[in-house]
Amino acid sequence: VTILPLCVFLIVCAGLASGRTIVLPIVAGLGSFLVQTHVGYLPCVAAGALTSGALWLRLRRRDGDVATSPHLPMILAVATLAALWTMPLVEQMTRDPGNMSLILRFFSGESAGHTWGEALAIVTREIAWPWSYILFGTLPWYAPYQPLEGWRQAVGGAFALGQIGLLAFWSVRLRETSFFRALACVCLACTIVAVLATTRVSGEIRPYVTAWISMVGVIGSLAAIGPVLASRGLALPIGRDQGALILAVGLAIPVALIGRPLVQDSQFQPARSVSDAVRAELLESGVHRPHVAIQTGSPELFYAASAVLLQLHKADVAFSVDRVWLNFFGERWHPSGREDGLLEFHAGRPSGAPPALMCVPNGASNLCVWLVPRPPSPSAR
């Protein structure tokens, strides 16, 4: 859902940095959407917005009024921010702790356990995604992340370092007001903060968590080779605005086609009925906060279980998850010792298992759910 908006965000940030003030409300709206949809985008969105804003202010001081008067776009940008952030601010002021406090605590707290070396290895593969995808194929989205090793790591690192080197070179080499220079600056900033964002991932790092970095790599590749093509006279005879639009649409089509099977596979229609059955059983058995156990190694099971848990969360049902799932559910679902039940999700019924609370069709197998009451930890009483 957020990969394509990130693509458009990077492009409009470059447009703002190269003097197109009219895109300011779009930057504000898309940036807010990305951050509110997935907190992992916050470092990238902040880096892109600050970089493009700094370049835009520098351009205005140097050249005066460029492209268009800033007053109307700035008013629209402020109105957009007010419309999108009023409810989060109200939530922050009326709840303790508020969501913004939790976000600040997340980014300012202790390390989540991933070293800079781990983050660099993962970002290297994601930044070189256009090339590593062709050379090494895809990764299972929900399996533990397997960084490149050996010669694959060397090849991926060479592509990533070459791209970053070109982005840094064009950021200082292109003196004129250039869309490619602005795009190179924005992508370079987002590449740097991607390493920081990866170190803050809770639990195991899985490809679906870091997939957004690959879009920074795709746009960064275009920013890196674009000036080379332009210097060779291979640039298309179209304007900057038309080129940006064609770029966004051209990228949207293949990315949408690649992501369509993933979206289709992740849909689980019985989620509401299963969550209703679980809630009824929780009430009947007197379980207030179960611990959730999800059988690993089955993407179809993960899609279904996460859909059920999302419905339970919307119904204000408290639960905890294992550490490996904290990257999806967040630190607030960390086990506290007050868990008084075990909620298990399995792909089918294991041999010798007691009757399940509910079994429903789920792809090639069934989603089966068990609820086992148990006393909380003595230390939590």
HELIX and SHEET records of a PDB file:
HELIX    1   1 ILE A    3  ALA A   17  1                                  15    
HELIX    2   2 THR A   21  VAL A   23  5                                   3    
HELIX    3   3 LEU A   24  THR A   37  1                                  14    
HELIX    4   4 VAL A   39  TYR A   41  5                                   3    
HELIX    5   5 LEU A   42  ASP A   63  1                                  22    
HELIX    6   6 HIS A   71  THR A   94  1                                  24    
HELIX    7   7 ASN A   99  SER A  108  1                                  10    
HELIX    8   8 TRP A  116  ILE A  127  1                                  12    
HELIX    9   9 TRP A  129  PHE A  136  1                                   8    
HELIX   10  10 GLY A  150  ARG A  173  1                                  24    
HELIX   11  11 PHE A  179  THR A  199  1                                  21    
HELIX   12  12 PRO A  207  SER A  231  1                                  25    
HELIX   13  13 ARG A  240  ASP A  265  1                                  26    
HELIX   14  14 ALA A  271  SER A  285  1                                  15    
HELIX   15  15 PRO A  299  LYS A  314  1                                  16    
HELIX   16  16 ARG A  323  TRP A  325  5                                   3    
HELIX   17  17 LEU A  326  PHE A  329  1                                   4    
HELIX   18  18 GLU A  331  TRP A  333  5                                   3    
HELIX   19  19 PRO A  378  ALA A  380  5                                   3    
SHEET    1   A 5 SER A 320  VAL A 321  0                                        
SHEET    2   A 5 PRO A 290  ILE A 294  1                                        
SHEET    3   A 5 GLY A 341  ALA A 347  1                                        
SHEET    4   A 5 SER A 365  PRO A 373 -1                                        
SHEET    5   A 5 MET A 358  ASN A 362 -1                                        
END                                                                             
